[in-house]
Amino acid sequence: MLGLRCIVTLIFLAAALPTNAASQSYTANTYLSGCKEALSDKATMASGRCLGVIEGLAILGQLTEMFCAPTGAASGQRIRVVLAFVEARPARMHEDFRLLALEALKEAWPCKKGS
């Protein structure tokens, strides 16, 4: 299982790393309005992008134990955790939203050592 975790993590990280000027489309500035729309149940492309990133990270978290969200944590709860983290760090709004979201989820729900 550890091999699968490593592969999934590497694939995600490779996809998350900026490669050129197109990386600007992955900034927190680009995603935040969509995340807010997702919380209000507006079905837009922007809300779908936010939800897709955060739900993808939720799966990654389960597979790799990079973070341990409580059983039954809903999408809205994960989105609120990420929004609060990013909005509390306005100087980082130019950074890659996917990596900030992962950092937020890891900080909010660290896995207990020895579990």
Biopython code that builds the backbone (N, CA, C, O; Angstrom):
import numpy as np
from Bio.PDB.StructureBuilder import StructureBuilder

atoms = [
    (1, "MET", "N", (0.824, -1.195, 0.000)),
    (1, "MET", "CA", (0.000, 0.000, 0.000)),
    (1, "MET", "C", (0.866, 1.257, 0.000)),
    (1, "MET", "O", (0.495, 2.262, -0.606)),
    (2, "LEU", "N", (2.014, 1.211, 0.671)),
    (2, "LEU", "CA", (2.887, 2.374, 0.714)),
    (2, "LEU", "C", (3.336, 2.763, -0.688)),
    (2, "LEU", "O", (3.448, 3.951, -0.989)),
    (3, "GLY", "N", (3.595, 1.779, -1.551)),
    (3, "GLY", "CA", (3.995, 2.084, -2.917)),
    (3, "GLY", "C", (2.931, 2.872, -3.654)),
    (3, "GLY", "O", (3.242, 3.823, -4.370)),
    (4, "LEU", "N", (1.676, 2.482, -3.484)),
    (4, "LEU", "CA", (0.565, 3.191, -4.107)),
    (4, "LEU", "C", (0.470, 4.612, -3.564)),
    (4, "LEU", "O", (0.227, 5.549, -4.324)),
    (5, "ARG", "N", (0.658, 4.778, -2.276)),
    (5, "ARG", "CA", (0.616, 6.113, -1.668)),
    (5, "ARG", "C", (1.681, 7.013, -2.274)),
    (5, "ARG", "O", (1.411, 8.168, -2.602)),
    (6, "CYS", "N", (2.875, 6.492, -2.421)),
    (6, "CYS", "CA", (3.965, 7.283, -2.997)),
    (6, "CYS", "C", (3.662, 7.672, -4.438)),
    (6, "CYS", "O", (3.896, 8.811, -4.843)),
    (7, "ILE", "N", (3.146, 6.734, -5.202)),
    (7, "ILE", "CA", (2.827, 7.008, -6.605)),
    (7, "ILE", "C", (1.745, 8.070, -6.708)),
    (7, "ILE", "O", (1.874, 9.012, -7.491)),
    (8, "VAL", "N", (0.681, 7.930, -5.926)),
    (8, "VAL", "CA", (-0.412, 8.904, -5.957)),
    (8, "VAL", "C", (0.103, 10.277, -5.553)),
    (8, "VAL", "O", (-0.237, 11.279, -6.183)),
    (9, "THR", "N", (0.912, 10.328, -4.517)),
    (9, "THR", "CA", (1.458, 11.603, -4.054)),
    (9, "THR", "C", (2.325, 12.242, -5.122)),
    (9, "THR", "O", (2.202, 13.439, -5.381)),
    (10, "LEU", "N", (3.194, 11.473, -5.742)),
    (10, "LEU", "CA", (4.070, 12.009, -6.783)),
    (10, "LEU", "C", (3.281, 12.515, -7.980)),
    (10, "LEU", "O", (3.608, 13.559, -8.544)),
    (11, "ILE", "N", (2.246, 11.782, -8.372)),
    (11, "ILE", "CA", (1.420, 12.219, -9.500)),
    (11, "ILE", "C", (0.743, 13.540, -9.171)),
    (11, "ILE", "O", (0.731, 14.464, -9.985)),
    (12, "PHE", "N", (0.173, 13.622, -7.960)),
    (12, "PHE", "CA", (-0.503, 14.856, -7.582)),
    (12, "PHE", "C", (0.469, 16.022, -7.538)),
    (12, "PHE", "O", (0.186, 17.095, -8.070)),
    (13, "LEU", "N", (1.600, 15.814, -6.910)),
    (13, "LEU", "CA", (2.572, 16.903, -6.792)),
    (13, "LEU", "C", (3.108, 17.325, -8.148)),
    (13, "LEU", "O", (3.317, 18.514, -8.385)),
    (14, "ALA", "N", (3.331, 16.379, -9.033)),
    (14, "ALA", "CA", (3.804, 16.721, -10.371)),
    (14, "ALA", "C", (2.772, 17.563, -11.103)),
    (14, "ALA", "O", (3.119, 18.509, -11.811)),
    (15, "ALA", "N", (1.506, 17.217, -10.930)),
    (15, "ALA", "CA", (0.440, 17.996, -11.568)),
    (15, "ALA", "C", (0.289, 19.361, -10.918)),
    (15, "ALA", "O", (-0.158, 20.309, -11.564)),
    (16, "ALA", "N", (0.653, 19.471, -9.657)),
    (16, "ALA", "CA", (0.458, 20.714, -8.919)),
    (16, "ALA", "C", (1.578, 21.722, -9.117)),
    (16, "ALA", "O", (1.387, 22.911, -8.862)),
    (17, "LEU", "N", (2.729, 21.278, -9.562)),
    (17, "LEU", "CA", (3.856, 22.196, -9.694)),
    (17, "LEU", "C", (3.702, 23.088, -10.916)),
    (17, "LEU", "O", (3.405, 22.595, -12.005)),
    (18, "PRO", "N", (3.897, 24.382, -10.755)),
    (18, "PRO", "CA", (3.794, 25.283, -11.901)),
    (18, "PRO", "C", (4.938, 25.045, -12.874)),
    (18, "PRO", "O", (6.074, 24.786, -12.477)),
    (19, "THR", "N", (4.610, 25.140, -14.167)),
    (19, "THR", "CA", (5.631, 24.896, -15.172)),
    (19, "THR", "C", (5.916, 26.112, -16.040)),
    (19, "THR", "O", (6.980, 26.194, -16.654)),
    (20, "ASN", "N", (4.983, 27.062, -16.101)),
    (20, "ASN", "CA", (5.190, 28.231, -16.948)),
    (20, "ASN", "C", (4.218, 29.338, -16.560)),
    (20, "ASN", "O", (3.658, 29.325, -15.464)),
    (21, "ALA", "N", (4.021, 30.287, -17.454)),
    (21, "ALA", "CA", (3.124, 31.411, -17.163)),
    (21, "ALA", "C", (1.690, 30.952, -16.929)),
    (21, "ALA", "O", (0.926, 31.646, -16.260)),
    (22, "ALA", "N", (1.315, 29.805, -17.463)),
    (22, "ALA", "CA", (-0.040, 29.293, -17.259)),
    (22, "ALA", "C", (-0.300, 28.969, -15.794)),
    (22, "ALA", "O", (-1.451, 28.805, -15.389)),
    (23, "SER", "N", (0.760, 28.875, -15.000)),
    (23, "SER", "CA", (0.593, 28.554, -13.581)),
    (23, "SER", "C", (-0.176, 29.638, -12.842)),
    (23, "SER", "O", (-0.696, 29.387, -11.754)),
    (24, "GLN", "N", (-0.260, 30.837, -13.405)),
    (24, "GLN", "CA", (-1.033, 31.900, -12.762)),
    (24, "GLN", "C", (-2.487, 31.498, -12.602)),
    (24, "GLN", "O", (-3.156, 31.986, -11.691)),
    (25, "SER", "N", (-2.988, 30.635, -13.446)),
    (25, "SER", "CA", (-4.385, 30.226, -13.345)),
    (25, "SER", "C", (-4.632, 29.346, -12.125)),
    (25, "SER", "O", (-5.786, 29.051, -11.814)),
    (26, "TYR", "N", (-3.600, 28.925, -11.436)),
    (26, "TYR", "CA", (-3.756, 28.082, -10.256)),
    (26, "TYR", "C", (-3.553, 28.859, -8.956)),
    (26, "TYR", "O", (-3.448, 28.253, -7.890)),
    (27, "THR", "N", (-3.498, 30.176, -9.026)),
    (27, "THR", "CA", (-3.274, 30.953, -7.816)),
    (27, "THR", "C", (-4.509, 30.943, -6.922)),
    (27, "THR", "O", (-5.625, 30.692, -7.378)),
    (28, "ALA", "N", (-4.287, 31.216, -5.662)),
    (28, "ALA", "CA", (-5.401, 31.315, -4.718)),
    (28, "ALA", "C", (-6.360, 32.415, -5.164)),
    (28, "ALA", "O", (-7.574, 32.277, -5.015)),
    (29, "ASN", "N", (-5.822, 33.508, -5.712)),
    (29, "ASN", "CA", (-6.685, 34.580, -6.220)),
    (29, "ASN", "C", (-7.704, 34.051, -7.218)),
    (29, "ASN", "O", (-8.861, 34.471, -7.217)),
    (30, "THR", "N", (-7.274, 33.133, -8.065)),
    (30, "THR", "CA", (-8.136, 32.585, -9.102)),
    (30, "THR", "C", (-9.226, 31.680, -8.521)),
    (30, "THR", "O", (-10.346, 31.655, -9.032)),
    (31, "TYR", "N", (-8.910, 30.950, -7.474)),
    (31, "TYR", "CA", (-9.821, 29.937, -6.944)),
    (31, "TYR", "C", (-10.796, 30.434, -5.876)),
    (31, "TYR", "O", (-11.874, 29.857, -5.726)),
    (32, "LEU", "N", (-10.455, 31.471, -5.142)),
    (32, "LEU", "CA", (-11.250, 31.836, -3.971)),
    (32, "LEU", "C", (-12.708, 32.145, -4.274)),
    (32, "LEU", "O", (-13.590, 31.712, -3.533)),
    (33, "SER", "N", (-12.982, 32.873, -5.330)),
    (33, "SER", "CA", (-14.385, 33.190, -5.624)),
    (33, "SER", "C", (-15.171, 31.918, -5.937)),
    (33, "SER", "O", (-16.337, 31.800, -5.562)),
    (34, "GLY", "N", (-14.547, 30.981, -6.611)),
    (34, "GLY", "CA", (-15.216, 29.711, -6.896)),
    (34, "GLY", "C", (-15.492, 28.909, -5.642)),
    (34, "GLY", "O", (-16.521, 28.242, -5.542)),
    (35, "CYS", "N", (-14.582, 28.970, -4.687)),
    (35, "CYS", "CA", (-14.800, 28.257, -3.424)),
    (35, "CYS", "C", (-15.972, 28.873, -2.666)),
    (35, "CYS", "O", (-16.775, 28.162, -2.062)),
    (36, "LYS", "N", (-16.059, 30.187, -2.703)),
    (36, "LYS", "CA", (-17.188, 30.856, -2.049)),
    (36, "LYS", "C", (-18.495, 30.505, -2.750)),
    (36, "LYS", "O", (-19.517, 30.311, -2.092)),
    (37, "GLU", "N", (-18.473, 30.422, -4.076)),
    (37, "GLU", "CA", (-19.655, 30.013, -4.823)),
    (37, "GLU", "C", (-20.046, 28.578, -4.479)),
    (37, "GLU", "O", (-21.232, 28.266, -4.366)),
    (38, "ALA", "N", (-19.066, 27.720, -4.314)),
    (38, "ALA", "CA", (-19.355, 26.322, -3.976)),
    (38, "ALA", "C", (-20.075, 26.222, -2.639)),
    (38, "ALA", "O", (-20.952, 25.376, -2.468)),
    (39, "LEU", "N", (-19.712, 27.079, -1.690)),
    (39, "LEU", "CA", (-20.374, 27.078, -0.384)),
    (39, "LEU", "C", (-21.822, 27.548, -0.487)),
    (39, "LEU", "O", (-22.662, 27.172, 0.332)),
    (40, "SER", "N", (-22.110, 28.370, -1.491)),
    (40, "SER", "CA", (-23.483, 28.854, -1.662)),
    (40, "SER", "C", (-24.257, 27.987, -2.652)),
    (40, "SER", "O", (-25.341, 28.365, -3.098)),
    (41, "ASP", "N", (-23.707, 26.837, -2.990)),
    (41, "ASP", "CA", (-24.339, 25.868, -3.897)),
    (41, "ASP", "C", (-24.551, 26.393, -5.318)),
    (41, "ASP", "O", (-25.431, 25.908, -6.029)),
    (42, "LYS", "N", (-23.760, 27.370, -5.735)),
    (42, "LYS", "CA", (-23.816, 27.833, -7.121)),
    (42, "LYS", "C", (-22.978, 26.886, -7.964)),
    (42, "LYS", "O", (-21.798, 26.665, -7.689)),
    (43, "ALA", "N", (-23.594, 26.340, -8.977)),
    (43, "ALA", "CA", (-22.881, 25.428, -9.867)),
    (43, "ALA", "C", (-22.284, 26.224, -11.025)),
    (43, "ALA", "O", (-22.955, 26.506, -12.018)),
    (44, "THR", "N", (-21.024, 26.575, -10.879)),
    (44, "THR", "CA", (-20.306, 27.291, -11.934)),
    (44, "THR", "C", (-19.018, 26.528, -12.217)),
    (44, "THR", "O", (-18.644, 25.625, -11.468)),
    (45, "MET", "N", (-18.361, 26.889, -13.277)),
    (45, "MET", "CA", (-17.077, 26.256, -13.576)),
    (45, "MET", "C", (-16.086, 26.541, -12.450)),
    (45, "MET", "O", (-15.314, 25.664, -12.062)),
    (46, "ALA", "N", (-16.108, 27.772, -11.924)),
    (46, "ALA", "CA", (-15.189, 28.145, -10.851)),
    (46, "ALA", "C", (-15.470, 27.348, -9.582)),
    (46, "ALA", "O", (-14.534, 26.903, -8.917)),
    (47, "SER", "N", (-16.733, 27.162, -9.238)),
    (47, "SER", "CA", (-17.045, 26.378, -8.036)),
    (47, "SER", "C", (-16.662, 24.918, -8.244)),
    (47, "SER", "O", (-16.214, 24.253, -7.310)),
    (48, "GLY", "N", (-16.835, 24.426, -9.449)),
    (48, "GLY", "CA", (-16.449, 23.049, -9.757)),
    (48, "GLY", "C", (-14.949, 22.841, -9.681)),
    (48, "GLY", "O", (-14.487, 21.791, -9.235)),
    (49, "ARG", "N", (-14.180, 23.845, -10.118)),
    (49, "ARG", "CA", (-12.717, 23.744, -10.028)),
    (49, "ARG", "C", (-12.276, 23.670, -8.575)),
    (49, "ARG", "O", (-11.435, 22.847, -8.215)),
    (50, "CYS", "N", (-12.846, 24.533, -7.742)),
    (50, "CYS", "CA", (-12.497, 24.533, -6.316)),
    (50, "CYS", "C", (-12.867, 23.197, -5.690)),
    (50, "CYS", "O", (-12.053, 22.570, -5.012)),
    (51, "LEU", "N", (-14.091, 22.772, -5.921)),
    (51, "LEU", "CA", (-14.561, 21.520, -5.345)),
    (51, "LEU", "C", (-13.720, 20.344, -5.832)),
    (51, "LEU", "O", (-13.415, 19.437, -5.058)),
    (52, "GLY", "N", (-13.347, 20.357, -7.106)),
    (52, "GLY", "CA", (-12.522, 19.282, -7.656)),
    (52, "GLY", "C", (-11.166, 19.185, -6.984)),
    (52, "GLY", "O", (-10.702, 18.091, -6.664)),
    (53, "VAL", "N", (-10.527, 20.333, -6.769)),
    (53, "VAL", "CA", (-9.221, 20.337, -6.101)),
    (53, "VAL", "C", (-9.358, 19.810, -4.683)),
    (53, "VAL", "O", (-8.590, 18.947, -4.258)),
    (54, "ILE", "N", (-10.335, 20.327, -3.955)),
    (54, "ILE", "CA", (-10.457, 19.962, -2.542)),
    (54, "ILE", "C", (-10.901, 18.507, -2.377)),
    (54, "ILE", "O", (-10.425, 17.823, -1.471)),
    (55, "GLU", "N", (-11.790, 18.029, -3.223)),
    (55, "GLU", "CA", (-12.196, 16.628, -3.136)),
    (55, "GLU", "C", (-11.067, 15.697, -3.587)),
    (55, "GLU", "O", (-10.914, 14.598, -3.054)),
    (56, "GLY", "N", (-10.287, 16.135, -4.562)),
    (56, "GLY", "CA", (-9.115, 15.354, -4.957)),
    (56, "GLY", "C", (-8.119, 15.242, -3.816)),
    (56, "GLY", "O", (-7.535, 14.183, -3.584)),
    (57, "LEU", "N", (-7.934, 16.353, -3.105)),
    (57, "LEU", "CA", (-7.042, 16.323, -1.948)),
    (57, "LEU", "C", (-7.602, 15.439, -0.838)),
    (57, "LEU", "O", (-6.844, 14.785, -0.123)),
    (58, "ALA", "N", (-8.912, 15.416, -0.694)),
    (58, "ALA", "CA", (-9.531, 14.552, 0.327)),
    (58, "ALA", "C", (-9.213, 13.085, 0.042)),
    (58, "ALA", "O", (-8.912, 12.320, 0.958)),
    (59, "ILE", "N", (-9.281, 12.705, -1.210)),
    (59, "ILE", "CA", (-8.938, 11.337, -1.587)),
    (59, "ILE", "C", (-7.453, 11.084, -1.345)),
    (59, "ILE", "O", (-7.071, 10.044, -0.809)),
    (60, "LEU", "N", (-6.627, 12.037, -1.742)),
    (60, "LEU", "CA", (-5.188, 11.923, -1.507)),
    (60, "LEU", "C", (-4.895, 11.774, -0.022)),
    (60, "LEU", "O", (-4.064, 10.958, 0.376)),
    (61, "GLY", "N", (-5.574, 12.559, 0.786)),
    (61, "GLY", "CA", (-5.382, 12.484, 2.233)),
    (61, "GLY", "C", (-5.723, 11.114, 2.788)),
    (61, "GLY", "O", (-5.016, 10.601, 3.655)),
    (62, "GLN", "N", (-6.799, 10.519, 2.296)),
    (62, "GLN", "CA", (-7.176, 9.183, 2.748)),
    (62, "GLN", "C", (-6.155, 8.137, 2.328)),
    (62, "GLN", "O", (-5.807, 7.253, 3.111)),
    (63, "LEU", "N", (-5.681, 8.233, 1.107)),
    (63, "LEU", "CA", (-4.753, 7.227, 0.581)),
    (63, "LEU", "C", (-3.365, 7.314, 1.205)),
    (63, "LEU", "O", (-2.699, 6.296, 1.392)),
    (64, "THR", "N", (-2.938, 8.510, 1.520)),
    (64, "THR", "CA", (-1.555, 8.709, 1.957)),
    (64, "THR", "C", (-1.399, 9.052, 3.431)),
    (64, "THR", "O", (-0.285, 9.054, 3.956)),
    (65, "GLU", "N", (-2.502, 9.341, 4.096)),
    (65, "GLU", "CA", (-2.479, 9.802, 5.481)),
    (65, "GLU", "C", (-1.633, 11.063, 5.636)),
    (65, "GLU", "O", (-0.960, 11.254, 6.648)),
    (66, "MET", "N", (-1.678, 11.919, 4.617)),
    (66, "MET", "CA", (-1.011, 13.222, 4.704)),
    (66, "MET", "C", (-1.753, 14.113, 5.684)),
    (66, "MET", "O", (-1.152, 14.970, 6.330)),
    (67, "PHE", "N", (-3.048, 13.912, 5.794)),
    (67, "PHE", "CA", (-3.881, 14.555, 6.798)),
    (67, "PHE", "C", (-5.027, 13.606, 7.094)),
    (67, "PHE", "O", (-5.334, 12.721, 6.294)),
    (68, "CYS", "N", (-5.653, 13.790, 8.233)),
    (68, "CYS", "CA", (-6.686, 12.850, 8.682)),
    (68, "CYS", "C", (-7.948, 13.617, 9.062)),
    (68, "CYS", "O", (-8.177, 13.925, 10.232)),
    (69, "ALA", "N", (-8.753, 13.916, 8.062)),
    (69, "ALA", "CA", (-10.026, 14.608, 8.304)),
    (69, "ALA", "C", (-10.930, 13.696, 9.126)),
    (69, "ALA", "O", (-10.866, 12.473, 9.002)),
    (70, "PRO", "N", (-11.767, 14.292, 9.959)),
    (70, "PRO", "CA", (-12.671, 13.464, 10.748)),
    (70, "PRO", "C", (-13.634, 12.690, 9.853)),
    (70, "PRO", "O", (-14.018, 13.162, 8.782)),
    (71, "THR", "N", (-14.013, 11.515, 10.297)),
    (71, "THR", "CA", (-14.973, 10.715, 9.556)),
    (71, "THR", "C", (-16.246, 11.533, 9.378)),
    (71, "THR", "O", (-16.758, 12.111, 10.338)),
    (72, "GLY", "N", (-16.740, 11.580, 8.187)),
    (72, "GLY", "CA", (-17.966, 12.310, 7.915)),
    (72, "GLY", "C", (-17.774, 13.782, 7.593)),
    (72, "GLY", "O", (-18.755, 14.502, 7.407)),
    (73, "ALA", "N", (-16.528, 14.244, 7.522)),
    (73, "ALA", "CA", (-16.298, 15.654, 7.155)),
    (73, "ALA", "C", (-16.857, 15.877, 5.747)),
    (73, "ALA", "O", (-16.518, 15.153, 4.811)),
    (74, "ALA", "N", (-17.700, 16.868, 5.618)),
    (74, "ALA", "CA", (-18.349, 17.154, 4.341)),
    (74, "ALA", "C", (-17.504, 18.086, 3.487)),
    (74, "ALA", "O", (-16.572, 18.729, 3.970)),
    (75, "SER", "N", (-17.849, 18.143, 2.218)),
    (75, "SER", "CA", (-17.137, 19.023, 1.290)),
    (75, "SER", "C", (-17.134, 20.456, 1.779)),
    (75, "SER", "O", (-16.105, 21.128, 1.729)),
    (76, "GLY", "N", (-18.280, 20.931, 2.252)),
    (76, "GLY", "CA", (-18.368, 22.305, 2.737)),
    (76, "GLY", "C", (-17.420, 22.579, 3.879)),
    (76, "GLY", "O", (-16.840, 23.661, 3.969)),
    (77, "GLN", "N", (-17.260, 21.605, 4.749)),
    (77, "GLN", "CA", (-16.342, 21.769, 5.879)),
    (77, "GLN", "C", (-14.909, 21.885, 5.379)),
    (77, "GLN", "O", (-14.148, 22.724, 5.862)),
    (78, "ARG", "N", (-14.537, 21.048, 4.415)),
    (78, "ARG", "CA", (-13.185, 21.112, 3.853)),
    (78, "ARG", "C", (-12.959, 22.457, 3.153)),
    (78, "ARG", "O", (-11.891, 23.055, 3.278)),
    (79, "ILE", "N", (-13.966, 22.924, 2.422)),
    (79, "ILE", "CA", (-13.837, 24.210, 1.729)),
    (79, "ILE", "C", (-13.663, 25.339, 2.739)),
    (79, "ILE", "O", (-12.827, 26.220, 2.543)),
    (80, "ARG", "N", (-14.444, 25.321, 3.817)),
    (80, "ARG", "CA", (-14.335, 26.377, 4.837)),
    (80, "ARG", "C", (-12.947, 26.372, 5.486)),
    (80, "ARG", "O", (-12.392, 27.434, 5.767)),
    (81, "VAL", "N", (-12.391, 25.192, 5.725)),
    (81, "VAL", "CA", (-11.046, 25.091, 6.299)),
    (81, "VAL", "C", (-10.030, 25.747, 5.362)),
    (81, "VAL", "O", (-9.173, 26.512, 5.804)),
    (82, "VAL", "N", (-10.132, 25.447, 4.080)),
    (82, "VAL", "CA", (-9.190, 25.993, 3.106)),
    (82, "VAL", "C", (-9.384, 27.500, 2.963)),
    (82, "VAL", "O", (-8.407, 28.248, 2.953)),
    (83, "LEU", "N", (-10.629, 27.952, 2.854)),
    (83, "LEU", "CA", (-10.883, 29.392, 2.738)),
    (83, "LEU", "C", (-10.327, 30.158, 3.932)),
    (83, "LEU", "O", (-9.669, 31.184, 3.755)),
    (84, "ALA", "N", (-10.581, 29.677, 5.134)),
    (84, "ALA", "CA", (-10.093, 30.362, 6.334)),
    (84, "ALA", "C", (-8.576, 30.441, 6.331)),
    (84, "ALA", "O", (-8.006, 31.476, 6.676)),
    (85, "PHE", "N", (-7.919, 29.357, 5.945)),
    (85, "PHE", "CA", (-6.459, 29.318, 5.908)),
    (85, "PHE", "C", (-5.916, 30.332, 4.901)),
    (85, "PHE", "O", (-5.030, 31.125, 5.221)),
    (86, "VAL", "N", (-6.455, 30.297, 3.694)),
    (86, "VAL", "CA", (-5.942, 31.165, 2.628)),
    (86, "VAL", "C", (-6.259, 32.627, 2.915)),
    (86, "VAL", "O", (-5.396, 33.489, 2.746)),
    (87, "GLU", "N", (-7.468, 32.914, 3.340)),
    (87, "GLU", "CA", (-7.849, 34.302, 3.599)),
    (87, "GLU", "C", (-7.074, 34.901, 4.775)),
    (87, "GLU", "O", (-6.919, 36.120, 4.852)),
    (88, "ALA", "N", (-6.593, 34.070, 5.677)),
    (88, "ALA", "CA", (-5.782, 34.560, 6.800)),
    (88, "ALA", "C", (-4.347, 34.867, 6.373)),
    (88, "ALA", "O", (-3.557, 35.378, 7.166)),
    (89, "ARG", "N", (-4.016, 34.559, 5.131)),
    (89, "ARG", "CA", (-2.658, 34.762, 4.615)),
    (89, "ARG", "C", (-2.707, 35.525, 3.286)),
    (89, "ARG", "O", (-2.330, 34.975, 2.251)),
    (90, "PRO", "N", (-3.162, 36.773, 3.299)),
    (90, "PRO", "CA", (-3.315, 37.513, 2.040)),
    (90, "PRO", "C", (-2.014, 37.675, 1.262)),
    (90, "PRO", "O", (-2.048, 37.821, 0.040)),
    (91, "ALA", "N", (-0.898, 37.654, 1.924)),
    (91, "ALA", "CA", (0.383, 37.791, 1.233)),
    (91, "ALA", "C", (0.712, 36.567, 0.380)),
    (91, "ALA", "O", (1.634, 36.604, -0.434)),
    (92, "ARG", "N", (-0.038, 35.491, 0.566)),
    (92, "ARG", "CA", (0.236, 34.262, -0.180)),
    (92, "ARG", "C", (-0.783, 34.002, -1.293)),
    (92, "ARG", "O", (-0.794, 32.918, -1.875)),
    (93, "MET", "N", (-1.635, 34.984, -1.592)),
    (93, "MET", "CA", (-2.696, 34.812, -2.591)),
    (93, "MET", "C", (-2.165, 34.521, -3.990)),
    (93, "MET", "O", (-2.900, 34.001, -4.830)),
    (94, "HIS", "N", (-0.912, 34.845, -4.252)),
    (94, "HIS", "CA", (-0.310, 34.582, -5.559)),
    (94, "HIS", "C", (0.197, 33.143, -5.674)),
    (94, "HIS", "O", (0.571, 32.699, -6.759)),
    (95, "GLU", "N", (0.210, 32.423, -4.560)),
    (95, "GLU", "CA", (0.741, 31.050, -4.562)),
    (95, "GLU", "C", (-0.269, 30.060, -5.136)),
    (95, "GLU", "O", (-1.451, 30.364, -5.298)),
    (96, "ASP", "N", (0.231, 28.885, -5.433)),
    (96, "ASP", "CA", (-0.585, 27.818, -6.012)),
    (96, "ASP", "C", (-1.666, 27.384, -5.016)),
    (96, "ASP", "O", (-1.363, 26.923, -3.916)),
    (97, "PHE", "N", (-2.911, 27.537, -5.413)),
    (97, "PHE", "CA", (-4.037, 27.200, -4.553)),
    (97, "PHE", "C", (-4.010, 25.743, -4.120)),
    (97, "PHE", "O", (-4.343, 25.429, -2.977)),
    (98, "ARG", "N", (-3.619, 24.858, -5.013)),
    (98, "ARG", "CA", (-3.619, 23.424, -4.694)),
    (98, "ARG", "C", (-2.674, 23.115, -3.550)),
    (98, "ARG", "O", (-2.995, 22.311, -2.675)),
    (99, "LEU", "N", (-1.510, 23.747, -3.552)),
    (99, "LEU", "CA", (-0.547, 23.513, -2.485)),
    (99, "LEU", "C", (-0.979, 24.191, -1.186)),
    (99, "LEU", "O", (-0.769, 23.645, -0.103)),
    (100, "LEU", "N", (-1.581, 25.377, -1.287)),
    (100, "LEU", "CA", (-2.107, 26.045, -0.099)),
    (100, "LEU", "C", (-3.246, 25.232, 0.519)),
    (100, "LEU", "O", (-3.335, 25.108, 1.741)),
    (101, "ALA", "N", (-4.110, 24.684, -0.325)),
    (101, "ALA", "CA", (-5.221, 23.876, 0.177)),
    (101, "ALA", "C", (-4.693, 22.637, 0.899)),
    (101, "ALA", "O", (-5.209, 22.269, 1.954)),
    (102, "LEU", "N", (-3.686, 22.004, 0.347)),
    (102, "LEU", "CA", (-3.090, 20.844, 1.000)),
    (102, "LEU", "C", (-2.486, 21.240, 2.340)),
    (102, "LEU", "O", (-2.656, 20.532, 3.333)),
    (103, "GLU", "N", (-1.789, 22.356, 2.371)),
    (103, "GLU", "CA", (-1.209, 22.846, 3.619)),
    (103, "GLU", "C", (-2.303, 23.119, 4.656)),
    (103, "GLU", "O", (-2.142, 22.799, 5.834)),
    (104, "ALA", "N", (-3.409, 23.708, 4.213)),
    (104, "ALA", "CA", (-4.524, 24.013, 5.118)),
    (104, "ALA", "C", (-5.116, 22.745, 5.718)),
    (104, "ALA", "O", (-5.375, 22.686, 6.920)),
    (105, "LEU", "N", (-5.328, 21.746, 4.895)),
    (105, "LEU", "CA", (-5.927, 20.499, 5.372)),
    (105, "LEU", "C", (-4.979, 19.751, 6.306)),
    (105, "LEU", "O", (-5.413, 19.151, 7.289)),
    (106, "LYS", "N", (-3.698, 19.790, 5.998)),
    (106, "LYS", "CA", (-2.712, 19.148, 6.879)),
    (106, "LYS", "C", (-2.638, 19.849, 8.226)),
    (106, "LYS", "O", (-2.502, 19.195, 9.261)),
    (107, "GLU", "N", (-2.726, 21.178, 8.222)),
    (107, "GLU", "CA", (-2.679, 21.929, 9.473)),
    (107, "GLU", "C", (-3.949, 21.707, 10.300)),
    (107, "GLU", "O", (-3.887, 21.573, 11.523)),
    (108, "ALA", "N", (-5.088, 21.670, 9.628)),
    (108, "ALA", "CA", (-6.367, 21.512, 10.331)),
    (108, "ALA", "C", (-6.542, 20.110, 10.899)),
    (108, "ALA", "O", (-7.081, 19.941, 11.993)),
    (109, "TRP", "N", (-6.089, 19.112, 10.159)),
    (109, "TRP", "CA", (-6.329, 17.723, 10.554)),
    (109, "TRP", "C", (-5.062, 16.870, 10.449)),
    (109, "TRP", "O", (-4.980, 15.973, 9.610)),
    (110, "PRO", "N", (-4.093, 17.149, 11.289)),
    (110, "PRO", "CA", (-2.878, 16.317, 11.256)),
    (110, "PRO", "C", (-3.216, 14.890, 11.700)),
    (110, "PRO", "O", (-4.121, 14.682, 12.508)),
    (111, "CYS", "N", (-2.501, 13.940, 11.180)),
    (111, "CYS", "CA", (-2.687, 12.559, 11.603)),
    (111, "CYS", "C", (-1.969, 12.345, 12.917)),
    (111, "CYS", "O", (-0.867, 12.855, 13.124)),
    (112, "LYS", "N", (-2.584, 11.602, 13.792)),
    (112, "LYS", "CA", (-1.965, 11.299, 15.077)),
    (112, "LYS", "C", (-0.859, 10.292, 14.876)),
    (112, "LYS", "O", (-1.038, 9.293, 14.179)),
    (113, "LYS", "N", (0.262, 10.543, 15.471)),
    (113, "LYS", "CA", (1.413, 9.634, 15.385)),
    (113, "LYS", "C", (1.080, 8.356, 16.140)),
    (113, "LYS", "O", (0.487, 8.385, 17.218)),
    (114, "GLY", "N", (1.475, 7.234, 15.547)),
    (114, "GLY", "CA", (1.276, 5.939, 16.199)),
    (114, "GLY", "C", (-0.096, 5.356, 15.985)),
    (114, "GLY", "O", (-0.419, 4.324, 16.575)),
    (115, "SER", "N", (-0.945, 5.999, 15.134)),
    (115, "SER", "CA", (-2.285, 5.470, 14.880)),
    (115, "SER", "C", (-2.261, 4.472, 13.763)),
    (115, "SER", "O", (-3.302, 3.919, 13.407)),
]
sb = StructureBuilder()
sb.init_structure("model")
sb.init_model(0)
sb.init_chain("A")
sb.init_seg("    ")
for serial, (resi, resn, name, xyz) in enumerate(atoms, 1):
    if name == "N":
        sb.init_residue(resn, " ", resi, " ")
    sb.init_atom(name, np.array(xyz, "f"), 0.0, 1.0, " ", f" {name:<3s}", serial, name[0])
structure = sb.get_structure()
